Amino acid sequence: MTAVGNIVFDIGNVLIRWDPTLLYSRLLPDAERRDWFLRVVCSPDWNLEMDRGRPFAEGIAERVARHPEWDAEIRAWDERWHDMVPGALDGTVAILESLREAGIPTFAITNFSAEKFAECLDRFPFLHGFHDTVVSAHEKLVKPDPAIYRLFLDRNDLDPATCLFVDDNLDNVVAARTVGMKAVPFTSPARFSADLVTHGIQVD
């Protein structure tokens, strides 16, 4: 069995928390209206297109034109985006730093808009320390498309069997496995630490 020697992180809800309800529970206190808004107006598919590389300004303008009655709430997705990102998941960041201190190469593959990722680089310095970060908006590819994992492997000349990928989205975990990577779902820092041990990686 090929040993794991490279740890590959998702970022959202693995290293930094992202939750639109943190903002929209304040803007739309009625749960039914809020759920409808996040399902239909600022929908996951719409947000994914910005992760795929659509400029934020274009995405916001298109949605305002389609739903003008929700103008302020739609614009808040951009103007108050950081209200949806309360901070880092400190336990996972501690694991990341321990891996780096041990000399274990760390990488990231993330679905992220170009603009918001640039802002998060300023806000979260630990995002600068990866050997390579594949950002979906930069590549015009989004997880779980297997092509984004192949791009990562080819760009870094890595044997997929040496890579352990962690992501909170099970579809993304399954897709990584289809290209030969080892992959585990993220549920908590403690569970991830145990998964590392299972794959032969011990960190303090």
N, C-alpha and C positions, 0 to 999 in steps of 0.2 A: 504494500500500500504506500502511495506517495505521501510524504509528510507535508503537512501544512506549514508554510513559511511566510505567507502574505495574508494580511487581514484587510478586508475590503468592507467599508462602512457605507450604509445609507446615512443620510444626514437628518432629514426631517423625522421627528419622533423617534430617533435613535440617539442623536447627539444634541439636537436642539428641538424644543417642543414647538409644534405648530398646530393650532386649533382655532378655526374660524369662529366657533361658538363663544370663545372668550370675548371677542369684539361684539358679535351680533346678539349675544344675550343682553347687552346693554342697549344696542340700537333698536332691537326688536324684542322686547320683553315677552311678548306672547309666543309661546313655544311653537304653536301650530303655524303661525305666520312665518316665524324664523325658519322652521324646517322647510316650508315651501320655498322660501326665498333661496335658501342654500341648495335646494334640490333643483330649482327651475331657473332662477335668475343668475346668481353667481354659483353656477353648477360645477361639479367636479370636472366634467368634460370641458367646459369653458376654461377653467383654471389650467387644465392639462395642456391646452393649446399655448398658453404663455410659457409653461414649462418646456414646450416643444420649440420655443423661439419666437413666438408672436410678441411684439413689443407690448408692454403693459398699456401704454397710451392708446394703442389701436384696439386692444381688447376691451378696455374700459369704454371707449367711444362707441364701439359696436354694441355693447350691452346697454348703454344709456339710450342709444337710438332705438333699440328694440323694446326697452322697458323704461320710458322717460319718467313714469310715475315713481320710479325707484332711484332717481338720479343721485341723491345724497348717499343712499346706502351703497350703491354700486361704487361711487367714487371713494368711499371709505375703504374699499378693498385695496386700493392703492395708497391713499393718503394716510390711512391708519393701519397699514399692514403689520407693523411691528407690535400692535396691540394683540395680534394673533400669535405672536412669538414671545412668550413671557420670559424665556431664558433657556439656558443649557440644561441638559439632563446630566447633572453633576456626576452621578455614578458611572455613566458610560464614558464621560470625558476623563474621569480618573483612570478607567481601564485603558483608554486610548493613550494617555500620557505614560502609563506603565509599560505599554507595548513599545512605545517610542524609546523610553529609557533603556529597555532591554535590547534595543537594536533590531526589533522586528519591523519589517517594512509595513507601513499602513497606507491605504489608498481609500478613495471614495468614489462611488457612482451615485449620482443624485438627480432626481427630477426637480429642477429649480429654474425659475425665470432668470434671465441674465441680469436684469436690474436688481432684483431682490438678493441674488447671490452676492453681487458686488457689495451691497449694503451689509450683508451678514459677514463678509470677510472683514469689514471694519469693526463690526460689533463683537465678533467671536474670534479672537486671534488664533485659537487652536485650529481653525480651519485652514490656516496657512501651512501646517506641518506635514501634509500628506505628500508622499512620493509623486502621486498624480491624482487629480480630481477630474472625473468625467462629469461634466455638467450638461444635462439634457439640452438646454437652450442653446448652448454653444455648438452642439453636434447635430441639432435638429432630429434627435432621436429620444424617445422616452421609454423608460421601463414600463411594462415587462417585455418590450421588443428584444428578442435575443441579439439583435444587431448591436445594441449598445454595450452588451457584455463582450461580444467579439471584438468590438473596437477597442475596449479597454485592454483586453488580453493582447491583441496585436500591437497596440501602441507601446505596451510595456514589455513585450516579448516574454510573456509569462505562460507557464504550463497551468492550465485551469485547475488541475488536481492539487496544485500547491496553494490555491487561494480559498480562504474561508470568507464568505460573504454573509453579512447580517443586514436584515431589512424588516421593518414592521409590517410590510405588506406581503402576505403569503404568495400572491401571484408573482411578485418580483423574486421571491426566494425560489419558487418552482422554475421560473425562467432561467435563473442563474444555473440551476442544476442541469438544465437541458444542454448547456454548452460545456458541461463537465466540471464546473466549479462545485466545491462543497458550499452549502448554504444553510443557514439556520434562521428561523423567525425570531425577531426581537420582541420580548414581552417585558423584560426588566433587566437592569444591569446584573443582578445576581444570577439570573438564568443565563445571560450571555457569558458571564465569567465561568459558569459551569460548562457551557458548551465549548469554550476555549480549552478547558482542561480535558474534556472528552477528545478534542482534536490535537492534544499533545502540547498545548500552549499554556504555560503556568505564569501568571503575573501576580504581583503583590497587590 
